[in-house]
Amino acid sequence: MAKAKVMEFKKIDVMSLAKIFSLFGIILGFVAGIGIAFISNVSIPNMAFPLPAKFGVAAIVAFPIMYGIMYFICGAITALIYNVLAVKIGGIQVTVK
């Protein structure tokens, strides 16, 4: 049986984490855009402010771009904060076999 080895993440590459976060943002933005497109195409007479049908198509394109940019920035900030804190209090420890 192999011995378990404990590893510690002392530093995270800022661009690497920002790109991964951005990919998650693009996927979530696409899902949100599809949801908005669906809602804008459904005709609900009692809706407070009905969304135009063109807004739904634009949401499928715009939301992934906006979410991708926002998540990229958040990923970069997260990595920077992690790198500062990991020096002071130690990084995340992972046990690997």
Backbone as CSV, one residue per row, in Angstrom:
resi,resn,N_x,N_y,N_z,CA_x,CA_y,CA_z,C_x,C_y,C_z
1,MET,0.845,-1.180,0.000,0.000,0.000,0.000,0.887,1.239,0.000
2,ALA,0.552,2.182,-0.881,1.339,3.405,-0.999,1.077,4.327,0.184
3,LYS,2.137,4.987,0.608,2.003,5.935,1.703,1.350,7.215,1.208
4,ALA,0.517,7.785,2.058,-0.109,9.070,1.732,0.908,10.179,1.952
5,LYS,0.941,11.111,1.028,1.863,12.232,1.110,1.059,13.512,1.268
6,VAL,1.486,14.343,2.200,0.810,15.621,2.424,1.544,16.699,1.627
7,MET,0.787,17.404,0.794,1.343,18.491,-0.004,0.648,19.782,0.406
8,GLU,1.358,20.882,0.254,0.792,22.179,0.614,0.879,23.119,-0.586
9,PHE,-0.251,23.740,-0.916,-0.272,24.758,-1.973,0.200,26.067,-1.357
10,LYS,1.410,26.464,-1.699,1.972,27.677,-1.132,1.688,28.903,-1.987
11,LYS,1.488,28.704,-3.288,1.238,29.818,-4.194,0.379,29.324,-5.351
12,ILE,-0.549,30.161,-5.788,-1.394,29.860,-6.944,-1.065,30.869,-8.029
13,ASP,-0.840,30.377,-9.251,-0.578,31.267,-10.379,-1.830,32.092,-10.648
14,VAL,-1.698,33.404,-10.659,-2.838,34.316,-10.780,-3.564,34.112,-12.098
15,MET,-2.838,34.086,-13.209,-3.478,33.934,-14.517,-4.152,32.571,-14.675
16,SER,-3.554,31.554,-14.111,-4.121,30.214,-14.211,-5.490,30.154,-13.536
17,LEU,-5.572,30.658,-12.316,-6.853,30.643,-11.603,-7.859,31.575,-12.261
18,ALA,-7.393,32.723,-12.752,-8.295,33.670,-13.411,-8.904,33.055,-14.669
19,LYS,-8.121,32.290,-15.432,-8.646,31.653,-16.648,-9.668,30.570,-16.313
20,ILE,-9.407,29.798,-15.265,-10.359,28.759,-14.859,-11.653,29.399,-14.374
21,PHE,-11.553,30.445,-13.545,-12.745,31.151,-13.084,-13.517,31.715,-14.268
22,SER,-12.795,32.263,-15.245,-13.435,32.836,-16.431,-14.224,31.778,-17.187
23,LEU,-13.669,30.591,-17.313,-14.384,29.501,-17.989,-15.672,29.155,-17.250
24,PHE,-15.594,29.079,-15.926,-16.808,28.843,-15.135,-17.827,29.961,-15.365
25,GLY,-17.356,31.202,-15.419,-18.236,32.338,-15.649,-18.917,32.274,-17.003
26,ILE,-18.177,31.878,-18.027,-18.759,31.754,-19.364,-19.863,30.696,-19.369
27,ILE,-19.599,29.574,-18.731,-20.608,28.499,-18.679,-21.844,28.957,-17.910
28,LEU,-21.646,29.564,-16.742,-22.785,30.041,-15.952,-23.526,31.172,-16.662
29,GLY,-22.790,32.041,-17.358,-23.417,33.112,-18.123,-24.271,32.580,-19.254
30,PHE,-23.808,31.523,-19.894,-24.595,30.904,-20.965,-25.890,30.314,-20.414
31,VAL,-25.776,29.638,-19.281,-26.973,29.064,-18.643,-27.937,30.174,-18.227
32,ALA,-27.411,31.238,-17.642,-28.258,32.370,-17.241,-28.887,33.024,-18.468
33,GLY,-28.127,33.152,-19.550,-28.653,33.730,-20.776,-29.786,32.917,-21.361
34,ILE,-29.644,31.602,-21.310,-30.723,30.731,-21.784,-31.958,30.910,-20.912
35,GLY,-31.764,31.019,-19.608,-32.896,31.244,-18.697,-33.598,32.557,-18.985
36,ILE,-32.841,33.620,-19.201,-33.435,34.923,-19.513,-34.140,34.869,-20.867
37,ALA,-33.534,34.172,-21.838,-34.167,34.037,-23.158,-35.503,33.316,-23.040
38,PHE,-35.535,32.287,-22.212,-36.778,31.542,-22.021,-37.839,32.428,-21.364
39,ILE,-37.434,33.136,-20.318,-38.378,33.990,-19.595,-38.889,35.117,-20.485
40,SER,-38.020,35.692,-21.328,-38.452,36.805,-22.172,-39.383,36.355,-23.295
41,ASN,-39.329,35.072,-23.650,-40.206,34.567,-24.705,-41.532,34.038,-24.176
42,VAL,-41.622,33.845,-22.883,-42.871,33.356,-22.290,-43.802,34.547,-22.084
43,SER,-44.994,34.405,-22.530,-45.957,35.504,-22.420,-46.743,35.356,-21.124
44,ILE,-46.436,36.204,-20.170,-47.150,36.194,-18.899,-47.863,37.534,-18.769
45,PRO,-49.185,37.544,-18.839,-49.913,38.815,-18.831,-49.775,39.612,-17.536
46,ASN,-49.566,38.961,-16.419,-49.497,39.659,-15.135,-48.076,40.072,-14.755
47,MET,-47.145,39.966,-15.688,-45.764,40.317,-15.394,-45.640,41.825,-15.185
48,ALA,-44.875,42.235,-14.191,-44.729,43.656,-13.867,-44.148,44.439,-15.046
49,PHE,-43.089,43.907,-15.649,-42.506,44.545,-16.845,-42.067,43.436,-17.800
50,PRO,-42.858,43.179,-18.841,-42.505,42.113,-19.781,-41.225,42.442,-20.546
51,LEU,-40.376,41.446,-20.709,-39.122,41.639,-21.431,-39.353,41.429,-22.929
52,PRO,-38.746,42.257,-23.769,-38.897,42.042,-25.213,-38.181,40.765,-25.647
53,ALA,-38.681,40.115,-26.700,-38.112,38.845,-27.165,-36.670,39.007,-27.618
54,LYS,-36.306,40.163,-28.164,-34.939,40.395,-28.621,-33.945,40.408,-27.464
55,PHE,-34.417,40.759,-26.284,-33.548,40.777,-25.110,-33.033,39.379,-24.795
56,GLY,-33.870,38.367,-25.014,-33.470,36.990,-24.735,-32.331,36.530,-25.608
57,VAL,-32.391,36.854,-26.892,-31.312,36.469,-27.807,-30.029,37.210,-27.439
58,ALA,-30.145,38.470,-27.120,-28.968,39.244,-26.725,-28.366,38.708,-25.424
59,ALA,-29.213,38.215,-24.515,-28.725,37.695,-23.242,-27.856,36.454,-23.439
60,ILE,-28.187,35.629,-24.419,-27.398,34.418,-24.673,-25.984,34.782,-25.119
61,VAL,-25.827,35.929,-25.765,-24.504,36.378,-26.212,-23.830,37.241,-25.139
62,ALA,-24.581,38.170,-24.551,-23.986,39.150,-23.632,-23.641,38.561,-22.268
63,PHE,-24.489,37.714,-21.722,-24.250,37.190,-20.377,-22.951,36.384,-20.272
64,PRO,-22.646,35.471,-21.212,-21.365,34.764,-21.088,-20.162,35.704,-21.139
65,ILE,-20.254,36.756,-21.952,-19.141,37.713,-22.025,-19.000,38.461,-20.704
66,MET,-20.118,38.979,-20.187,-20.070,39.728,-18.918,-19.628,38.829,-17.770
67,TYR,-20.218,37.641,-17.664,-19.853,36.732,-16.588,-18.391,36.307,-16.711
68,GLY,-17.926,36.049,-17.937,-16.535,35.661,-18.139,-15.569,36.721,-17.657
69,ILE,-15.858,37.975,-17.977,-14.993,39.084,-17.544,-15.033,39.240,-16.031
70,MET,-16.240,39.211,-15.456,-16.359,39.383,-14.001,-15.668,38.241,-13.251
71,TYR,-15.862,37.007,-13.703,-15.239,35.876,-13.031,-13.721,35.887,-13.210
72,PHE,-13.230,36.363,-14.364,-11.788,36.479,-14.570,-11.184,37.416,-13.528
73,ILE,-11.803,38.566,-13.338,-11.327,39.545,-12.362,-11.387,38.954,-10.947
74,CYS,-12.503,38.289,-10.620,-12.635,37.677,-9.288,-11.600,36.579,-9.064
75,GLY,-11.307,35.799,-10.102,-10.297,34.745,-9.985,-8.913,35.323,-9.730
76,ALA,-8.595,36.411,-10.424,-7.289,37.051,-10.222,-7.180,37.618,-8.808
77,ILE,-8.230,38.272,-8.348,-8.225,38.835,-6.992,-8.127,37.719,-5.953
78,THR,-8.860,36.632,-6.172,-8.819,35.492,-5.247,-7.411,34.919,-5.148
79,ALA,-6.738,34.741,-6.293,-5.378,34.196,-6.283,-4.409,35.138,-5.577
80,LEU,-4.551,36.436,-5.820,-3.672,37.399,-5.154,-3.858,37.371,-3.637
81,ILE,-5.096,37.346,-3.202,-5.376,37.301,-1.756,-4.865,35.995,-1.157
82,TYR,-5.087,34.871,-1.869,-4.609,33.583,-1.372,-3.090,33.604,-1.214
83,ASN,-2.382,34.132,-2.209,-0.919,34.150,-2.151,-0.405,34.966,-0.970
84,VAL,-1.071,36.065,-0.666,-0.664,36.888,0.484,-0.939,36.137,1.789
85,LEU,-2.139,35.542,1.898,-2.502,34.841,3.132,-1.715,33.553,3.324
86,ALA,-1.398,32.849,2.239,-0.661,31.585,2.353,0.733,31.811,2.920
87,VAL,1.326,32.947,2.617,2.649,33.265,3.175,2.542,33.485,4.682
88,LYS,1.465,34.141,5.104,1.323,34.493,6.518,0.819,33.338,7.390
89,ILE,-0.179,32.582,6.909,-0.788,31.548,7.760,-0.616,30.137,7.232
90,GLY,-0.006,29.987,6.078,0.193,28.662,5.503,-0.860,28.367,4.446
91,GLY,-0.480,27.497,3.530,-1.370,27.180,2.418,-2.311,26.023,2.725
92,ILE,-3.059,25.639,1.713,-3.998,24.521,1.835,-3.209,23.220,1.775
93,GLN,-3.456,22.323,2.714,-2.779,21.034,2.737,-3.683,19.980,2.119
94,VAL,-3.086,19.189,1.207,-3.817,18.135,0.511,-3.061,16.829,0.716
95,THR,-3.788,15.768,1.018,-3.174,14.455,1.152,-3.338,13.703,-0.163
96,VAL,-2.201,13.246,-0.722,-2.180,12.562,-2.003,-1.578,11.172,-1.807
97,LYS,-2.177,10.195,-2.481,-1.610,8.828,-2.415,-0.697,8.595,-3.582
